[in-house]
């Protein structure tokens, strides 16, 4: 894969705008990272889907009885309300003869049809399984199944260790919720923002009768709440971008090629199941690490940069290369939240996909190829050196006022390339992709409260992005 700026498709805002296709219907063409995760074969196989596993504890007062059945009702009603504000939750995908998929939205005809939609999105299981257990089962089932129906924008699975869905959940007992999302309709930030909305909206329905009616809604008006086209939401006018922009786009596509010539893990043939290992630090340990990073390296350094440096060192320790030259470097494209480059009136409430790209380059791998058995200070110096290179790269890329536009353009090109060659790098190597999705508490509250009284009903114990 390589491309000069002239080979990269231009960004034409009109191609990606919402257009009416019926009295209650609109659609638009995917752009940027959407085009990659929306590639038909991979999207139908759920290869880019997002899963968020949450663990909650029943802290409701004795007067409030929670069951899986009434929690399902509450989340259905919250989903209906959430759809009114963020219709991305009910979009669909289709494909034609172009590479980029089509995202469509159709407004429901009535409150009851909206409730029917919500019923199909909320599932309950009386079980001793955790959300992670269910995720593993779903991934195994996906790999074996022949169903090619694309995943929904949002589905949630409520689990608790009770005999039936109408059995009261004991105080102090755990309720797991596994959220499953099609990555096409939103990124990790947008998805978590919507989950946070649901946790707040559920509070409106706690304590109501099990047969509570769906609230009356003005359907059709919600269409205007769809996230606006990202190209039209940029702070800059893409028609004004010149040679500096073109050169940076070419630099990024060149980095994509170099990534697969760099040190890394060898691709294996076939479709493997995803694996997830979750490592958790206490708040005290996390605070201490952040403080140590800033004390040793400077106030502009972050725990994310340290983590990326540690991954590079771990890769080298695993590979144990004996042929490193003094000028060999590590190169890795990475994803970046693109909302910084949207207009301020749009950015904070943008739920649709908004990702751009940056390139991390760590020089002189030979100087940081340390072992876990080496002296501690030697390992620390290697981490420090890698951190400084990583921060320098992010500072350079994130300082570009056109970075989101760059991401849209190069990801359009990448989608086209992957469409033509779905497995272009089989038999080669690639280094790990590092993504930092930030602090969950920015988006998801630590408790679900009953709106009418302000009482805590469910305490959010953990949030794991798997």
Secondary structure, DSSP 8 states (H G I E B T S, - for coil): ----GGGS----GGGGS-EEEETTEEEEE--THHHHHT-HHHHHTTTT-EEEEEEEEE---TTS---HHHHHHHHHHHHHHHHHH-GGGG-EEE--SSSS-EEEEE--SSHHHHHHHHHTTEEEEESS--HHHHHHHHHHHHHH--------S-EEEEEESSSSTTS---TT-EEEEEEEE-TTT--HHHHHHHHHHHHHHHGGGTTS-TT-------TTGGGGGS---TGGGBSS-GGG--HHHHHHHHHHHHHHHHHTTSS-EE--SS------------HHHHHHHHHHHHHHH-TT--HHHHHHHHHHHHHHHHH--S---TT--EEEEEEEE-GGGB-HHHHTT--S--EEEEEEEE--GGGG---TTS-HHHHHHHHHHHHHHHHHHHHHHHT-TTHHHHHHHHHHHHHHHHHH-TTTTTTSEE---------GGGTS-SEEE-TTT--EEEEEEEEEE-
